[in-house]
Amino acid sequence: MAVELAGGLALILGVYVRVAAAALVPVMLGTIVLVHGPAGFFFTNPNGGWEYPAFWTIALIVQALIGDGAFALAPTRWPREALASLTATVAKR
């Protein structure tokens, strides 16, 4: 549960998006195999199906491949880009 919470917060905030998404893929695969797999495909089945966690697994793989977005708080990019933007704004005035 801690991995899901920390990974979800990292994805929402945009901090280490690729790492967080890649770390959550095995968690989601475990959810599919161990929890929702025996219930069948549809999520409306009793105990839920595995199609919804499979969707999120694919979404996490895509997110790991494309990386963070323009508004992410990525610690490796943010200070440099913020400083460049601030410098450009000040230079225009």
Backbone atoms as SQL, in Angstrom:
CREATE TABLE atoms (id INTEGER PRIMARY KEY, chain TEXT, resi INTEGER, resn TEXT, atom TEXT, x REAL, y REAL, z REAL);
INSERT INTO atoms VALUES
  (1, 'A', 1, 'MET', 'N', 0.824, -1.178, 0.000),
  (2, 'A', 1, 'MET', 'CA', 0.000, 0.000, 0.000),
  (3, 'A', 1, 'MET', 'C', 0.877, 1.254, 0.000),
  (4, 'A', 2, 'ALA', 'N', 1.984, 1.208, 0.685),
  (5, 'A', 2, 'ALA', 'CA', 2.883, 2.366, 0.730),
  (6, 'A', 2, 'ALA', 'C', 3.471, 2.659, -0.645),
  (7, 'A', 3, 'VAL', 'N', 3.801, 1.607, -1.395),
  (8, 'A', 3, 'VAL', 'CA', 4.346, 1.791, -2.742),
  (9, 'A', 3, 'VAL', 'C', 3.295, 2.435, -3.645),
  (10, 'A', 4, 'GLU', 'N', 2.053, 1.981, -3.549),
  (11, 'A', 4, 'GLU', 'CA', 0.989, 2.562, -4.362),
  (12, 'A', 4, 'GLU', 'C', 0.755, 4.028, -3.995),
  (13, 'A', 5, 'LEU', 'N', 0.760, 4.341, -2.719),
  (14, 'A', 5, 'LEU', 'CA', 0.551, 5.717, -2.277),
  (15, 'A', 5, 'LEU', 'C', 1.702, 6.626, -2.718),
  (16, 'A', 6, 'ALA', 'N', 2.923, 6.199, -2.464),
  (17, 'A', 6, 'ALA', 'CA', 4.086, 7.009, -2.850),
  (18, 'A', 6, 'ALA', 'C', 4.190, 7.144, -4.370),
  (19, 'A', 7, 'GLY', 'N', 3.945, 6.059, -5.078),
  (20, 'A', 7, 'GLY', 'CA', 3.996, 6.102, -6.539),
  (21, 'A', 7, 'GLY', 'C', 2.912, 6.995, -7.115),
  (22, 'A', 8, 'GLY', 'N', 1.709, 6.912, -6.562),
  (23, 'A', 8, 'GLY', 'CA', 0.629, 7.772, -7.025),
  (24, 'A', 8, 'GLY', 'C', 0.916, 9.241, -6.789),
  (25, 'A', 9, 'LEU', 'N', 1.446, 9.577, -5.622),
  (26, 'A', 9, 'LEU', 'CA', 1.815, 10.966, -5.336),
  (27, 'A', 9, 'LEU', 'C', 2.930, 11.446, -6.258),
  (28, 'A', 10, 'ALA', 'N', 3.898, 10.588, -6.517),
  (29, 'A', 10, 'ALA', 'CA', 4.988, 10.968, -7.421),
  (30, 'A', 10, 'ALA', 'C', 4.458, 11.225, -8.828),
  (31, 'A', 11, 'LEU', 'N', 3.511, 10.407, -9.278),
  (32, 'A', 11, 'LEU', 'CA', 2.933, 10.609, -10.611),
  (33, 'A', 11, 'LEU', 'C', 2.108, 11.893, -10.665),
  (34, 'A', 12, 'ILE', 'N', 1.334, 12.158, -9.629),
  (35, 'A', 12, 'ILE', 'CA', 0.507, 13.361, -9.608),
  (36, 'A', 12, 'ILE', 'C', 1.378, 14.616, -9.590),
  (37, 'A', 13, 'LEU', 'N', 2.417, 14.611, -8.776),
  (38, 'A', 13, 'LEU', 'CA', 3.285, 15.778, -8.657),
  (39, 'A', 13, 'LEU', 'C', 4.301, 15.877, -9.786),
  (40, 'A', 14, 'GLY', 'N', 4.562, 14.775, -10.453),
  (41, 'A', 14, 'GLY', 'CA', 5.537, 14.794, -11.536),
  (42, 'A', 14, 'GLY', 'C', 6.963, 14.691, -11.057),
  (43, 'A', 15, 'VAL', 'N', 7.179, 13.982, -9.981),
  (44, 'A', 15, 'VAL', 'CA', 8.517, 13.809, -9.419),
  (45, 'A', 15, 'VAL', 'C', 8.984, 12.397, -9.742),
  (46, 'A', 16, 'TYR', 'N', 10.088, 12.290, -10.461),
  (47, 'A', 16, 'TYR', 'CA', 10.625, 10.988, -10.877),
  (48, 'A', 16, 'TYR', 'C', 9.542, 10.133, -11.528),
  (49, 'A', 17, 'VAL', 'N', 8.886, 10.690, -12.527),
  (50, 'A', 17, 'VAL', 'CA', 7.735, 10.050, -13.159),
  (51, 'A', 17, 'VAL', 'C', 8.108, 8.705, -13.769),
  (52, 'A', 18, 'ARG', 'N', 9.189, 8.658, -14.499),
  (53, 'A', 18, 'ARG', 'CA', 9.580, 7.397, -15.146),
  (54, 'A', 18, 'ARG', 'C', 9.878, 6.308, -14.122),
  (55, 'A', 19, 'VAL', 'N', 10.568, 6.660, -13.076),
  (56, 'A', 19, 'VAL', 'CA', 10.912, 5.696, -12.035),
  (57, 'A', 19, 'VAL', 'C', 9.657, 5.230, -11.308),
  (58, 'A', 20, 'ALA', 'N', 8.785, 6.169, -10.974),
  (59, 'A', 20, 'ALA', 'CA', 7.551, 5.826, -10.260),
  (60, 'A', 20, 'ALA', 'C', 6.658, 4.930, -11.108),
  (61, 'A', 21, 'ALA', 'N', 6.502, 5.273, -12.371),
  (62, 'A', 21, 'ALA', 'CA', 5.668, 4.466, -13.257),
  (63, 'A', 21, 'ALA', 'C', 6.253, 3.069, -13.433),
  (64, 'A', 22, 'ALA', 'N', 7.555, 2.991, -13.623),
  (65, 'A', 22, 'ALA', 'CA', 8.195, 1.681, -13.782),
  (66, 'A', 22, 'ALA', 'C', 8.110, 0.858, -12.498),
  (67, 'A', 23, 'ALA', 'N', 8.176, 1.513, -11.353),
  (68, 'A', 23, 'ALA', 'CA', 8.082, 0.789, -10.079),
  (69, 'A', 23, 'ALA', 'C', 6.671, 0.285, -9.818),
  (70, 'A', 24, 'LEU', 'N', 5.658, 0.960, -10.351),
  (71, 'A', 24, 'LEU', 'CA', 4.279, 0.547, -10.128),
  (72, 'A', 24, 'LEU', 'C', 3.823, -0.562, -11.075),
  (73, 'A', 25, 'VAL', 'N', 4.526, -0.779, -12.171),
  (74, 'A', 25, 'VAL', 'CA', 4.126, -1.832, -13.121),
  (75, 'A', 25, 'VAL', 'C', 4.128, -3.220, -12.457),
  (76, 'A', 26, 'PRO', 'N', 5.178, -3.635, -11.739),
  (77, 'A', 26, 'PRO', 'CA', 5.119, -4.949, -11.086),
  (78, 'A', 26, 'PRO', 'C', 4.010, -5.053, -10.035),
  (79, 'A', 27, 'VAL', 'N', 3.707, -3.950, -9.368),
  (80, 'A', 27, 'VAL', 'CA', 2.623, -3.947, -8.389),
  (81, 'A', 27, 'VAL', 'C', 1.300, -4.230, -9.096),
  (82, 'A', 28, 'MET', 'N', 1.082, -3.563, -10.230),
  (83, 'A', 28, 'MET', 'CA', -0.155, -3.772, -10.971),
  (84, 'A', 28, 'MET', 'C', -0.223, -5.167, -11.574),
  (85, 'A', 29, 'LEU', 'N', 0.903, -5.694, -12.033),
  (86, 'A', 29, 'LEU', 'CA', 0.906, -7.066, -12.552),
  (87, 'A', 29, 'LEU', 'C', 0.578, -8.061, -11.443),
  (88, 'A', 30, 'GLY', 'N', 1.075, -7.819, -10.249),
  (89, 'A', 30, 'GLY', 'CA', 0.731, -8.660, -9.108),
  (90, 'A', 30, 'GLY', 'C', -0.748, -8.567, -8.770),
  (91, 'A', 31, 'THR', 'N', -1.302, -7.375, -8.903),
  (92, 'A', 31, 'THR', 'CA', -2.731, -7.197, -8.676),
  (93, 'A', 31, 'THR', 'C', -3.548, -7.988, -9.688),
  (94, 'A', 32, 'ILE', 'N', -3.104, -7.961, -10.927),
  (95, 'A', 32, 'ILE', 'CA', -3.820, -8.701, -11.972),
  (96, 'A', 32, 'ILE', 'C', -3.757, -10.198, -11.705),
  (97, 'A', 33, 'VAL', 'N', -2.563, -10.701, -11.441),
  (98, 'A', 33, 'VAL', 'CA', -2.377, -12.152, -11.298),
  (99, 'A', 33, 'VAL', 'C', -2.961, -12.677, -9.991),
  (100, 'A', 34, 'LEU', 'N', -2.690, -12.004, -8.898),
  (101, 'A', 34, 'LEU', 'CA', -3.049, -12.547, -7.589),
  (102, 'A', 34, 'LEU', 'C', -4.453, -12.170, -7.107),
  (103, 'A', 35, 'VAL', 'N', -4.923, -10.985, -7.453),
  (104, 'A', 35, 'VAL', 'CA', -6.181, -10.511, -6.882),
  (105, 'A', 35, 'VAL', 'C', -7.331, -10.594, -7.875),
  (106, 'A', 36, 'HIS', 'N', -7.164, -9.972, -9.032),
  (107, 'A', 36, 'HIS', 'CA', -8.276, -9.841, -9.958),
  (108, 'A', 36, 'HIS', 'C', -8.306, -10.895, -11.064),
  (109, 'A', 37, 'GLY', 'N', -7.247, -11.598, -11.279),
  (110, 'A', 37, 'GLY', 'CA', -7.204, -12.602, -12.344),
  (111, 'A', 37, 'GLY', 'C', -8.246, -13.691, -12.229),
  (112, 'A', 38, 'PRO', 'N', -8.389, -14.300, -11.060),
  (113, 'A', 38, 'PRO', 'CA', -9.381, -15.379, -10.934),
  (114, 'A', 38, 'PRO', 'C', -10.833, -14.923, -11.110),
  (115, 'A', 39, 'ALA', 'N', -11.106, -13.632, -10.990),
  (116, 'A', 39, 'ALA', 'CA', -12.483, -13.138, -11.087),
  (117, 'A', 39, 'ALA', 'C', -12.956, -12.987, -12.524),
  (118, 'A', 40, 'GLY', 'N', -12.078, -13.137, -13.492),
  (119, 'A', 40, 'GLY', 'CA', -12.474, -12.978, -14.889),
  (120, 'A', 40, 'GLY', 'C', -12.036, -11.645, -15.445),
  (121, 'A', 41, 'PHE', 'N', -12.556, -11.346, -16.627),
  (122, 'A', 41, 'PHE', 'CA', -12.099, -10.162, -17.346),
  (123, 'A', 41, 'PHE', 'C', -12.778, -8.884, -16.874),
  (124, 'A', 42, 'PHE', 'N', -14.088, -8.872, -16.755),
  (125, 'A', 42, 'PHE', 'CA', -14.822, -7.629, -16.510),
  (126, 'A', 42, 'PHE', 'C', -14.721, -7.177, -15.060),
  (127, 'A', 43, 'PHE', 'N', -14.522, -5.890, -14.880),
  (128, 'A', 43, 'PHE', 'CA', -14.369, -5.321, -13.544),
  (129, 'A', 43, 'PHE', 'C', -15.681, -5.358, -12.759),
  (130, 'A', 44, 'THR', 'N', -16.813, -5.517, -13.452),
  (131, 'A', 44, 'THR', 'CA', -18.103, -5.587, -12.776),
  (132, 'A', 44, 'THR', 'C', -18.378, -6.963, -12.180),
  (133, 'A', 45, 'ASN', 'N', -17.526, -7.927, -12.448),
  (134, 'A', 45, 'ASN', 'CA', -17.675, -9.258, -11.848),
  (135, 'A', 45, 'ASN', 'C', -17.478, -9.165, -10.337),
  (136, 'A', 46, 'PRO', 'N', -18.021, -10.131, -9.596),
  (137, 'A', 46, 'PRO', 'CA', -17.732, -10.143, -8.149),
  (138, 'A', 46, 'PRO', 'C', -16.221, -10.199, -7.913),
  (139, 'A', 47, 'ASN', 'N', -15.729, -9.424, -7.002),
  (140, 'A', 47, 'ASN', 'CA', -14.292, -9.259, -6.691),
  (141, 'A', 47, 'ASN', 'C', -13.525, -8.552, -7.801),
  (142, 'A', 48, 'GLY', 'N', -14.213, -7.999, -8.770),
  (143, 'A', 48, 'GLY', 'CA', -13.557, -7.222, -9.831),
  (144, 'A', 48, 'GLY', 'C', -12.815, -8.089, -10.822),
  (145, 'A', 49, 'GLY', 'N', -12.749, -7.642, -12.026),
  (146, 'A', 49, 'GLY', 'CA', -12.014, -8.346, -13.073),
  (147, 'A', 49, 'GLY', 'C', -10.640, -7.746, -13.269),
  (148, 'A', 50, 'TRP', 'N', -9.932, -8.251, -14.265),
  (149, 'A', 50, 'TRP', 'CA', -8.556, -7.799, -14.437),
  (150, 'A', 50, 'TRP', 'C', -8.394, -6.778, -15.553),
  (151, 'A', 51, 'GLU', 'N', -9.466, -6.370, -16.259),
  (152, 'A', 51, 'GLU', 'CA', -9.284, -5.443, -17.374),
  (153, 'A', 51, 'GLU', 'C', -8.921, -4.041, -16.901),
  (154, 'A', 52, 'TYR', 'N', -9.459, -3.598, -15.779),
  (155, 'A', 52, 'TYR', 'CA', -9.144, -2.250, -15.282),
  (156, 'A', 52, 'TYR', 'C', -7.696, -2.161, -14.791),
  (157, 'A', 53, 'PRO', 'N', -7.214, -3.086, -13.983),
  (158, 'A', 53, 'PRO', 'CA', -5.783, -3.042, -13.640),
  (159, 'A', 53, 'PRO', 'C', -4.875, -3.218, -14.863),
  (160, 'A', 54, 'ALA', 'N', -5.331, -3.980, -15.865),
  (161, 'A', 54, 'ALA', 'CA', -4.524, -4.125, -17.087),
  (162, 'A', 54, 'ALA', 'C', -4.427, -2.794, -17.826),
  (163, 'A', 55, 'PHE', 'N', -5.535, -2.057, -17.852),
  (164, 'A', 55, 'PHE', 'CA', -5.523, -0.725, -18.459),
  (165, 'A', 55, 'PHE', 'C', -4.502, 0.171, -17.759),
  (166, 'A', 56, 'TRP', 'N', -4.508, 0.161, -16.421),
  (167, 'A', 56, 'TRP', 'CA', -3.569, 1.004, -15.677),
  (168, 'A', 56, 'TRP', 'C', -2.129, 0.540, -15.854),
  (169, 'A', 57, 'THR', 'N', -1.925, -0.748, -16.018),
  (170, 'A', 57, 'THR', 'CA', -0.578, -1.254, -16.274),
  (171, 'A', 57, 'THR', 'C', -0.052, -0.721, -17.600),
  (172, 'A', 58, 'ILE', 'N', -0.894, -0.769, -18.629),
  (173, 'A', 58, 'ILE', 'CA', -0.490, -0.239, -19.937),
  (174, 'A', 58, 'ILE', 'C', -0.253, 1.266, -19.852),
  (175, 'A', 59, 'ALA', 'N', -1.113, 1.976, -19.118),
  (176, 'A', 59, 'ALA', 'CA', -0.923, 3.421, -18.953),
  (177, 'A', 59, 'ALA', 'C', 0.388, 3.733, -18.229),
  (178, 'A', 60, 'LEU', 'N', 0.745, 2.924, -17.249),
  (179, 'A', 60, 'LEU', 'CA', 2.013, 3.137, -16.533),
  (180, 'A', 60, 'LEU', 'C', 3.209, 2.873, -17.431),
  (181, 'A', 61, 'ILE', 'N', 3.116, 1.861, -18.277),
  (182, 'A', 61, 'ILE', 'CA', 4.208, 1.576, -19.218),
  (183, 'A', 61, 'ILE', 'C', 4.373, 2.744, -20.186),
  (184, 'A', 62, 'VAL', 'N', 3.269, 3.258, -20.700),
  (185, 'A', 62, 'VAL', 'CA', 3.329, 4.414, -21.597),
  (186, 'A', 62, 'VAL', 'C', 3.928, 5.617, -20.875),
  (187, 'A', 63, 'GLN', 'N', 3.499, 5.857, -19.653),
  (188, 'A', 63, 'GLN', 'CA', 4.031, 6.994, -18.883),
  (189, 'A', 63, 'GLN', 'C', 5.520, 6.841, -18.620),
  (190, 'A', 64, 'ALA', 'N', 5.962, 5.621, -18.357),
  (191, 'A', 64, 'ALA', 'CA', 7.396, 5.386, -18.149),
  (192, 'A', 64, 'ALA', 'C', 8.187, 5.659, -19.424),
  (193, 'A', 65, 'LEU', 'N', 7.570, 5.407, -20.566),
  (194, 'A', 65, 'LEU', 'CA', 8.271, 5.632, -21.834),
  (195, 'A', 65, 'LEU', 'C', 8.282, 7.100, -22.249),
  (196, 'A', 66, 'ILE', 'N', 7.190, 7.834, -21.994),
  (197, 'A', 66, 'ILE', 'CA', 7.150, 9.230, -22.443),
  (198, 'A', 66, 'ILE', 'C', 7.712, 10.206, -21.418),
  (199, 'A', 67, 'GLY', 'N', 7.750, 9.812, -20.149),
  (200, 'A', 67, 'GLY', 'CA', 8.340, 10.670, -19.129),
  (201, 'A', 67, 'GLY', 'C', 7.376, 11.704, -18.587),
  (202, 'A', 68, 'ASP', 'N', 7.941, 12.709, -17.936),
  (203, 'A', 68, 'ASP', 'CA', 7.112, 13.716, -17.281),
  (204, 'A', 68, 'ASP', 'C', 6.628, 14.756, -18.282),
  (205, 'A', 69, 'GLY', 'N', 5.671, 15.554, -17.859),
  (206, 'A', 69, 'GLY', 'CA', 5.094, 16.575, -18.716),
  (207, 'A', 69, 'GLY', 'C', 5.695, 17.944, -18.460),
  (208, 'A', 70, 'ALA', 'N', 5.095, 18.934, -19.079),
  (209, 'A', 70, 'ALA', 'CA', 5.620, 20.298, -19.005),
  (210, 'A', 70, 'ALA', 'C', 5.489, 20.905, -17.615),
  (211, 'A', 71, 'PHE', 'N', 4.497, 20.484, -16.842),
  (212, 'A', 71, 'PHE', 'CA', 4.259, 21.071, -15.525),
  (213, 'A', 71, 'PHE', 'C', 4.752, 20.188, -14.389),
  (214, 'A', 72, 'ALA', 'N', 5.560, 19.209, -14.690),
  (215, 'A', 72, 'ALA', 'CA', 6.071, 18.305, -13.667),
  (216, 'A', 72, 'ALA', 'C', 7.063, 19.026, -12.764),
  (217, 'A', 73, 'LEU', 'N', 7.126, 18.564, -11.545),
  (218, 'A', 73, 'LEU', 'CA', 8.091, 19.118, -10.594),
  (219, 'A', 73, 'LEU', 'C', 9.367, 18.292, -10.586),
  (220, 'A', 74, 'ALA', 'N', 9.790, 17.873, -11.756),
  (221, 'A', 74, 'ALA', 'CA', 10.954, 17.003, -11.875),
  (222, 'A', 74, 'ALA', 'C', 12.174, 17.677, -11.276),
  (223, 'A', 75, 'PRO', 'N', 12.775, 17.077, -10.259),
  (224, 'A', 75, 'PRO', 'CA', 13.897, 17.722, -9.596),
  (225, 'A', 75, 'PRO', 'C', 15.139, 17.840, -10.474),
  (226, 'A', 76, 'THR', 'N', 15.243, 17.067, -11.516),
  (227, 'A', 76, 'THR', 'CA', 16.422, 17.153, -12.366),
  (228, 'A', 76, 'THR', 'C', 16.302, 18.273, -13.380),
  (229, 'A', 77, 'ARG', 'N', 15.062, 18.681, -13.731),
  (230, 'A', 77, 'ARG', 'CA', 14.874, 19.726, -14.728),
  (231, 'A', 77, 'ARG', 'C', 14.419, 21.032, -14.132),
  (232, 'A', 78, 'TRP', 'N', 13.619, 20.976, -13.092),
  (233, 'A', 78, 'TRP', 'CA', 12.897, 22.148, -12.632),
  (234, 'A', 78, 'TRP', 'C', 13.776, 23.343, -12.289),
  (235, 'A', 79, 'PRO', 'N', 14.789, 23.206, -11.477),
  (236, 'A', 79, 'PRO', 'CA', 15.557, 24.410, -11.125),
  (237, 'A', 79, 'PRO', 'C', 16.197, 25.088, -12.337),
  (238, 'A', 80, 'ARG', 'N', 16.711, 24.310, -13.249),
  (239, 'A', 80, 'ARG', 'CA', 17.382, 24.864, -14.422),
  (240, 'A', 80, 'ARG', 'C', 16.396, 25.592, -15.325),
  (241, 'A', 81, 'GLU', 'N', 15.250, 24.958, -15.622),
  (242, 'A', 81, 'GLU', 'CA', 14.257, 25.570, -16.489),
  (243, 'A', 81, 'GLU', 'C', 13.592, 26.768, -15.818),
  (244, 'A', 82, 'ALA', 'N', 13.339, 26.685, -14.529),
  (245, 'A', 82, 'ALA', 'CA', 12.734, 27.803, -13.815),
  (246, 'A', 82, 'ALA', 'C', 13.679, 28.997, -13.813),
  (247, 'A', 83, 'LEU', 'N', 14.960, 28.750, -13.606),
  (248, 'A', 83, 'LEU', 'CA', 15.935, 29.825, -13.613),
  (249, 'A', 83, 'LEU', 'C', 16.037, 30.458, -15.003),
  (250, 'A', 84, 'ALA', 'N', 16.013, 29.636, -16.066),
  (251, 'A', 84, 'ALA', 'CA', 16.078, 30.165, -17.421),
  (252, 'A', 84, 'ALA', 'C', 14.842, 30.983, -17.748),
  (253, 'A', 85, 'SER', 'N', 13.665, 30.512, -17.318),
  (254, 'A', 85, 'SER', 'CA', 12.427, 31.247, -17.551),
  (255, 'A', 85, 'SER', 'C', 12.416, 32.560, -16.789),
  (256, 'A', 86, 'LEU', 'N', 12.866, 32.531, -15.557),
  (257, 'A', 86, 'LEU', 'CA', 12.927, 33.739, -14.731),
  (258, 'A', 86, 'LEU', 'C', 13.910, 34.740, -15.335),
  (259, 'A', 87, 'THR', 'N', 15.050, 34.266, -15.790),
  (260, 'A', 87, 'THR', 'CA', 16.050, 35.135, -16.409),
  (261, 'A', 87, 'THR', 'C', 15.511, 35.777, -17.675),
  (262, 'A', 88, 'ALA', 'N', 14.796, 34.988, -18.488),
  (263, 'A', 88, 'ALA', 'CA', 14.229, 35.521, -19.719),
  (264, 'A', 88, 'ALA', 'C', 13.139, 36.563, -19.428),
  (265, 'A', 89, 'THR', 'N', 12.339, 36.331, -18.403),
  (266, 'A', 89, 'THR', 'CA', 11.290, 37.278, -18.029),
  (267, 'A', 89, 'THR', 'C', 11.881, 38.582, -17.532),
  (268, 'A', 90, 'VAL', 'N', 12.893, 38.498, -16.715),
  (269, 'A', 90, 'VAL', 'CA', 13.546, 39.691, -16.178),
  (270, 'A', 90, 'VAL', 'C', 14.250, 40.452, -17.293),
  (271, 'A', 91, 'ALA', 'N', 14.844, 39.747, -18.237),
  (272, 'A', 91, 'ALA', 'CA', 15.569, 40.392, -19.330),
  (273, 'A', 91, 'ALA', 'C', 14.617, 41.169, -20.242),
  (274, 'A', 92, 'LYS', 'N', 13.366, 40.719, -20.371),
  (275, 'A', 92, 'LYS', 'CA', 12.407, 41.409, -21.227),
  (276, 'A', 92, 'LYS', 'C', 11.968, 42.734, -20.619),
  (277, 'A', 93, 'ARG', 'N', 12.019, 42.869, -19.332),
  (278, 'A', 93, 'ARG', 'CA', 11.544, 44.099, -18.659),
  (279, 'A', 93, 'ARG', 'C', 12.615, 45.093, -18.669);
